[in-house]
Amino acid sequence: MKKKLQNLYIAGTTLASTLALNNPVYASSGEIEGRVNSAIAPVQALLTGILVTIAIVVGLFIIIKGMPSADDPQEKNQVYKAVGRLLGLVALGAAIVWIVPWVYGLFQ
């Protein structure tokens, strides 16, 4: 029963977030480039949300995995390094999602 409720909650949350990001863009009239740019924003927001969610889950896993041996300075150092790498990867992911389309738009 608990598993069924959990799946229902995940499906409901996914549906609600999809409907919240639903902003249809019709390219039948007007400037098409502006409409394409306005259509990219929800996709970027969705990708950023996925990136942040994955980063939170992985960060919690790293911290929880390193908690039992938190007294060992070497283990603590490894946890800090892993969290630092995770933050760097999140920054790289954000750069790919937001900065790359902006730079591509500069050269068109």
C-alpha positions as semicolon CSV with decimal commas, in nm:
position;residue;x (nm);y (nm);z (nm)
1;M;0,000;0,000;0,000
2;K;0,283;0,236;0,090
3;K;0,459;0,167;-0,240
4;K;0,137;0,236;-0,429
5;L;0,091;0,570;-0,249
6;Q;0,452;0,661;-0,317
7;N;0,411;0,589;-0,690
8;L;0,087;0,788;-0,693
9;Y;0,261;1,080;-0,521
10;I;0,549;1,075;-0,772
11;A;0,308;1,059;-1,065
12;G;0,099;1,344;-0,923
13;T;0,403;1,560;-0,859
14;T;0,534;1,496;-1,210
15;L;0,197;1,580;-1,362
16;A;0,162;1,897;-1,155
17;S;0,512;2,018;-1,244
18;T;0,454;1,940;-1,612
19;L;0,129;2,134;-1,612
20;A;0,293;2,422;-1,426
21;L;0,565;2,443;-1,693
22;N;0,316;2,406;-1,976
23;N;0,337;2,727;-2,170
24;P;0,238;2,650;-2,529
25;V;0,407;2,857;-2,795
26;Y;0,244;2,877;-3,136
27;A;0,462;2,973;-3,431
28;S;0,186;3,046;-3,676
29;S;0,224;3,422;-3,676
30;G;0,477;3,686;-3,585
31;E;0,845;3,646;-3,531
32;I;0,938;3,278;-3,511
33;E;1,277;3,330;-3,351
34;G;1,126;3,508;-3,052
35;R;0,872;3,232;-3,008
36;V;1,141;2,966;-3,023
37;N;1,341;3,154;-2,760
38;S;1,035;3,175;-2,536
39;A;0,979;2,802;-2,584
40;I;1,334;2,721;-2,473
41;A;1,291;2,882;-2,128
42;P;1,058;2,612;-1,987
43;V;1,287;2,339;-2,120
44;Q;1,583;2,505;-1,950
45;A;1,385;2,535;-1,627
46;L;1,292;2,166;-1,643
47;L;1,653;2,061;-1,709
48;T;1,774;2,280;-1,423
49;G;1,517;2,124;-1,191
50;I;1,625;1,773;-1,289
51;L;1,990;1,868;-1,240
52;V;1,930;2,015;-0,895
53;T;1,716;1,718;-0,786
54;I;1,984;1,469;-0,889
55;A;2,252;1,680;-0,718
56;I;2,053;1,688;-0,392
57;V;2,005;1,311;-0,395
58;V;2,372;1,242;-0,473
59;G;2,490;1,496;-0,214
60;L;2,275;1,340;0,056
61;F;2,404;0,996;-0,041
62;I;2,765;1,114;-0,015
63;I;2,709;1,277;0,323
64;I;2,511;0,986;0,469
65;K;2,767;0,737;0,343
66;G;3,049;0,931;0,511
67;M;2,870;0,991;0,843
68;P;2,965;0,669;1,023
69;S;3,335;0,749;0,995
70;A;3,310;1,125;1,049
71;D;3,574;1,114;1,324
72;D;3,843;1,002;1,079
73;P;4,009;1,311;0,925
74;Q;4,094;1,127;0,604
75;E;3,734;1,015;0,553
76;K;3,609;1,366;0,633
77;N;3,850;1,505;0,373
78;Q;3,720;1,257;0,113
79;V;3,360;1,359;0,187
80;Y;3,449;1,727;0,146
81;K;3,627;1,652;-0,183
82;A;3,329;1,455;-0,312
83;V;3,085;1,733;-0,219
84;G;3,316;1,988;-0,384
85;R;3,326;1,779;-0,703
86;L;2,949;1,756;-0,695
87;L;2,917;2,135;-0,669
88;G;3,157;2,172;-0,960
89;L;2,953;1,931;-1,171
90;V;2,632;2,119;-1,085
91;A;2,798;2,443;-1,197
92;L;2,910;2,274;-1,520
93;G;2,559;2,140;-1,579
94;A;2,411;2,485;-1,523
95;A;2,662;2,629;-1,768
96;I;2,562;2,374;-2,029
97;V;2,191;2,435;-1,976
98;W;2,196;2,817;-1,965
99;I;2,522;2,960;-2,104
100;V;2,572;2,739;-2,410
101;P;2,239;2,842;-2,574
102;W;2,317;3,204;-2,494
103;V;2,662;3,181;-2,657
104;Y;2,511;2,999;-2,956
105;G;2,262;3,285;-2,993
106;L;2,548;3,538;-2,998
107;F;2,699;3,386;-3,311
108;Q;2,381;3,364;-3,517
